């Protein structure tokens, strides 16, 4: 596994809350000294926040089909 992939996996485990304390310290150092890692972590944190908000919003909205039936009249292009 490449370093970037391993670091991303570590970040995801951190966001899930399943990263052991000793690995959290390593992640802190990586984010502190590597601007690309810092940016990646910020993007993942933002994505997590937005997904949580979307999940909360769907609790309030029904996504079922509308209950009002719309009747459509068919018309003929040519009068016969």
N, C-alpha and C positions, 0 to 999 in steps of 0.2 A: 504494500500500500504506500502510495506516495505521501510525502510529508503534508502537502496541502489537504489531501483527503483525510488523513489521520487527524489533522488539526480541526477540520470541519466536523468530523465525527465527535471529537472532544467537545466542540462548541455546542453541538446538538444535545449531547448528553448533559452538559451543564444546564442548558435551557429546560431540559426535562427534569432536572433535579437529581439525576442519578450519577453524577460525577463525584468520585471520592475527593476528600479534602486535599490530599497530596497532589492530585492532578489539577485541582482548581488553582493551586499556586503556580504550577507550570503554565496553565492557560493564561493566568494574569501576566506572567512574564512575557509570554509570546505576544499578547495583545499590547503590552506596554512598549515593546521594542520593535515590533513589526507593523508598519503602517497598513500593509495589505491584510494582515490578520485582524487589526483593529477595525478596518472598514468592513470586513466580512462579518465580524461579530456584531457590529452596529446594524448591518443589513438584516441579519438573522433576528436580532432583538426587535427591530421595527416590524419585520414580517410576522413574528409571533404576536406582537401587540395588535396589529391590524387583523390578523386571523381571529384573535380572541374577541375583538369588537364585532366582527362580522358574525361570529357564533352567537354572541349575545343579542344582536339585532334580530336574528332569525327566530329567536324565542318569542318575539312579539308580533311577528308577521306570519300570517297564514299563506302558505304557498300553494293552496289548493286552487282548482279551477274556479272561475267566477260563478256565483250561484244565479246570476241574472241571465236568462236565456235571451239571446238576441235573435230576432226573426229577420230574415232577409227576404226581400221580395226579388224574384227573378224577373227580369224584363227581357223582352225580345228585341233584338236589333232591328228586325224587320217586321212590320205589321202585315199579317196575312189575313 
